[in-house]
Amino acid sequence: MNPGYKLSLRGVTRSFRSGKRTVEVLSSIDMDVRKGAFVTLIGPSGCGKSTLFNIIAGLDVPSSGTVAIDGDAESPRAGRSGYMLQQPLLLPWRTVEENILLGPEVRREARQQAREEARELMKRFGLAEFAQQYPATLSGGMKQRVALLRTVLFNRSFLLLDEPLGALDALTRLSLQMWLLDLWQSFQSSVLFITHDVREALLLSDRIYVLSARPARILRVVDVDLPRPRRQEHLAEARALQLERELLSLLLKEQPV
Amino acid sequence: MKLRRIAAFGPAFVVALALLALWEVYVRSGIVTQSVLPSPLAVVQALVDRSDALFAETVQTLLETLLGIVVATVLGLLLALALGLSSLVRQALYPLLVVSQTVPLVALAPLLLIWFGYDIQPKIVLVTLYCFFPITVACADALLSVDPDLIRLLQSMRASNWQILWMVRLPAALPAFFSGLRIAATYSVTGAIVGEYVGAERGLGIYMVKAVNAHATAAVFAAIVITSLLSLFLFVLVSFIERLALPWHQRTLPGRFGQQPERA
């Protein structure tokens, strides 16, 4: 395995038993995430993206194929990535700060040090004034920021983000996209990201994997050659518009009517 | 805010006053005698006259009730944990628990007397029997209905099952635990009274029996009033403890706290 890769999937398949039939969800997926790269999966709803994430996060096992994180395909995978599921999943009985400290607590890390680090992060990423509030008092965008910071504090080197911005209104979403880029650049994280939004994928990613309808296979790999650091304006350039059209037409063919 | 919450009880208070007044007038009109149905003011008089005796009986009943609630809470929590964490235990015990609730506890009271004697133990057992079911069911259901995604999140962090129990399942079940405890608290005094009714040295239950035998109906009513106040007191006490213990939960209670816009 190439040591420059954070994640390598080779021939990963997953099928489920449903009564007497076998339903194939993932069909021979090959995928690489270079260290420090922002890679996005895009595909029709229900195509098996979340199943793939569960496998990478160690919550599920592939029916065949190998999954290597940092070149290691043998050790258990749970705990080796920061997995953020679709909803923010904040614990309502913990304040923002205590929610962000969940990861270090699960790992039984030194409390004081983790707390200082969390405070540093909250200050740097605009959550300091909310530190002592309970999640119920936060807006949707704020909850998502807290969940993202919690994920980063658990594992900053490799983030699995399953549609983290999907449920937000357009403006909140725009501001969180830039916030996320800032976060990614300051930690040099490797990110694997799921979205349905082609423009979001183009704005954020170095590389986009387009998945087919179920059973998911990789239809196309697109390397996004737009300049970094990326800004909204880049999406209006001719190259971006061409990529957007290409991706949309691919996805529309896969969309069940 | 506080004033408005008190004001919300206004209509009920007015209705209660009206009913009491009607009752007072009815008795004074001479249709019934005071020894058959004492008037509200006569009951108040009895409360004042017999306050020393009533206080001693109340202390006894309250003691039995509190001890019973404590035992029921401990048993209920342990049982809920077993039910909530093991599907085998659940299948084996849950149906039996439900069936156990069809047993009329009143009928058990004299038997408990035979088994445990006239002292405080049979009362504690009866209060426990009245109280443990709502606590157990509320907690077990809550432990089972924790958002599975929360558990998957912890699993992806490689948390142990103990950590998941301690960090997610138990805190998530706390509001349900307090709901169960509130229901149990209102049942509990009844349990103690029934236990005393069938035989006791002291307590409000046996006091009522003696008063009935002496045709001191005003004293019976006085004891009933205290019993109700005790239940109410326990209900409020549990709510108070809940607010201290779950500061995060009040804000999410629909329509009770902070949901309506504050008016300056």
Boltz contact constraints between the chains, C-beta under 6 A:
constraints:
  - contact:
      token1: [A, 57]
      token2: [B, 156]
      max_distance: 6.0
  - contact:
      token1: [A, 59]
      token2: [B, 152]
      max_distance: 6.0
  - contact:
      token1: [A, 59]
      token2: [B, 155]
      max_distance: 6.0
  - contact:
      token1: [A, 59]
      token2: [B, 156]
      max_distance: 6.0
  - contact:
      token1: [A, 78]
      token2: [B, 156]
      max_distance: 6.0
  - contact:
      token1: [A, 78]
      token2: [B, 158]
      max_distance: 6.0
  - contact:
      token1: [A, 79]
      token2: [B, 157]
      max_distance: 6.0
  - contact:
      token1: [A, 79]
      token2: [B, 158]
      max_distance: 6.0
  - contact:
      token1: [A, 83]
      token2: [B, 156]
      max_distance: 6.0
  - contact:
      token1: [A, 85]
      token2: [B, 149]
      max_distance: 6.0
  - contact:
      token1: [A, 89]
      token2: [B, 149]
      max_distance: 6.0
  - contact:
      token1: [A, 89]
      token2: [B, 150]
      max_distance: 6.0
  - contact:
      token1: [A, 89]
      token2: [B, 153]
      max_distance: 6.0
  - contact:
      token1: [A, 92]
      token2: [B, 248]
      max_distance: 6.0
  - contact:
      token1: [A, 93]
      token2: [B, 171]
      max_distance: 6.0
  - contact:
      token1: [A, 93]
      token2: [B, 248]
      max_distance: 6.0
  - contact:
      token1: [A, 103]
      token2: [B, 157]
      max_distance: 6.0
  - contact:
      token1: [A, 106]
      token2: [B, 157]
      max_distance: 6.0
  - contact:
      token1: [A, 106]
      token2: [B, 159]
      max_distance: 6.0
  - contact:
      token1: [A, 106]
      token2: [B, 163]
      max_distance: 6.0
  - contact:
      token1: [A, 134]
      token2: [B, 248]
      max_distance: 6.0
  - contact:
      token1: [A, 136]
      token2: [B, 251]
      max_distance: 6.0
  - contact:
      token1: [A, 136]
      token2: [B, 252]
      max_distance: 6.0
  - contact:
      token1: [A, 154]
      token2: [B, 157]
      max_distance: 6.0
